Amino acid sequence: MDKTWNNKAWFLVLPVLVLVAFSAVIPLMTVVNYSVQDTFGNNVFFWAGTEWFEELLHSDRFWEAMVRNLIFSFIILAIEVPLGIFIALNMPKKGWGVPVCLVLMALPLLVPWNVVGTIWQVFGRNDIGLLGYYVNALGIDYNYVQDPIDAWVTVIIMDVWHWTSLVVLLCYAGLVSIPDAFYQAAKIDGASRWAVFRYIQLPKMQRVLLIAVLLRFMDSFMIYTEPFVVTGGGPGNSTTFLSIDLVKTALGQFDLGPAAAMSLVYFLIILLLSWVFYTVMTNYDAER
Amino acid sequence: MARIEVNHIRHSYLSNPQKDSDFALKEVHHTFEDGGAYALLGPSGCGKTTLLNIISGLLHPSHGKLLFNGRDVTRLSTQERNIAQVFQFPVIYDTMTVYDNLAFPLRNRRVPEADVDRKVRETLDMIDLASMANRKARRLTADQKQKISLGRGLVRSDVNAILFDEPLTVIDPHMKWVLRSQLKQLHRRFGYTMVYVTHDQTEALTFADRVVVMYDGEIVQIGTPAELFERPRHTFVGYFIGSPGMNVLPVALEGSTARLGAQRIELPGVPKAEAGAVELGIRPEYVRLGREGMAVQVSKVEDVGRHKVVRANLEGKEIAAVIGEDDEVPAEPKVRFDPAGINIYADSWRVEMGA
């Protein structure tokens, strides 16, 4: 055996290992630790086994939050993706309009999440809010604090306002990469506006759209700050999404065991979805 | 198929052109005959693509008229003109199969599906892609993609003309030759009116029956490849066509002799040149290198394979001569000009020589 063992290399990897351990592995392990124990305070723990997981999977409250969250994600995707494509198609391709549009589109993305929440919280109030006041003045009964439907509408419009730009910018990047010759050839081939979209623009946007859908789905599935600031999960539990429910359980009720179990299930769902998207995207690339 | 008349067309990309130099196309007046194979040849930026896009209707000219078979089409859209165009980079519809790509222009025009199928199969045979009909178009090689672009034009039986905008730029050299001869064949069999834009003289000369040489927004000469070679109308055509280009030497005229420094060159006739800068043009192929004639200093000999190019200095001017692969450069080299190859230019334009 001539092989030289040089263990000094480990020192080079060590900083990363320590960093990852402290930022991810150890916190995750404490969560695992909490999820299989029960505590009544004073740092006294009792073994609970899989009790919290069983309870969680039979809990209506958890499934309701999950269903609400899926419906929410579905609605905002159904609005933001077509709307984003539509806006991107109508943005100017050259001239002074390009920087103007890009800056306008980027603005909502630059606003911190809790500020977005505060903006809409005030905007929608029917005593002093610009939107709430005038909608009521038009004779439409709108009150997001008391009416669950109004609360949903507010949260959805807020998300559309905040995040459609992301879809627009991604689609726009795909669109500007199409050479002029494609449009000229389509003209010569007598293609309709719809055919140009269907056979030239959409195929070129396909990849960025996939990324847009992935990002928007993940984000909306983990949404917390904005609805928390606007509705606090109410009225009742009508806008309590998974992460809001989780925080309520962990910090509101201080039920560390059930909250830890919920975190892990939540984590596994996100992990699974990431894997699905990753596989779809790499397969798509391989097919190209 | 159609006869295309370009009637005093001028074009500027500026909204309010004033000077001559504001025009990308200064004034073009020319007729492309029905069934002809034309090449538009010129350096980058000479206006050849502008002219092509005006014919196809992607651009509308600032001044002048365009007629197809005598009918004014100047204001008609691309679709209404019914032309086909092949672009520099292959344009294919990525998500479709080869078959669907070819069917696309017909389906857009609501042709019955039975006719679509017949026409597409015919076209697939013409462009040699029948075996790939059901393949996804995006998996094909660049030359096959370019054939699809061409096929989308050929599939419409009634196209007025097929326009090519430097179609072989992205094709591998050995495939260029194959594609070019296939194009030539298609032209002979079906008699399409073809206009082919290129800056490559080999492409232009091998493809076209008539070559239209453009320079700085103007047509400087229209002729067969032989005419362009033997009798360039403008010194630019002399430089641009041929490899190496024509030798152009400033001379002074005395009847039927031209004086170049201390040398006197006998001309085949008396040039009808008025005042202006007079130049003598002679292609390297007509410069005879030997032991008689005008003394030169040879500076370089380039062996380009089938012949050699000799670079030499004659009376302080650079000239090039072509000699055979096995010919040797003599110890005291001298050159003679073959009178058949001498052209005289006044202010860059060729002048006739009388007897």
Interface residues (C-beta under 8 A of the other chain):
Chain A: P179 A181 F182 Q184 A185 K187 I188 D189 G190 A191 S192 A195 Y199 I200 P203 K204 R288
Chain B: S56 L58 S77 T78 Q79 I83 A84 Q85 F87 Q88 F89 V91 Y93 D94 T95 M96 F104 P105 N108 R109 R138 S149 R152 G153
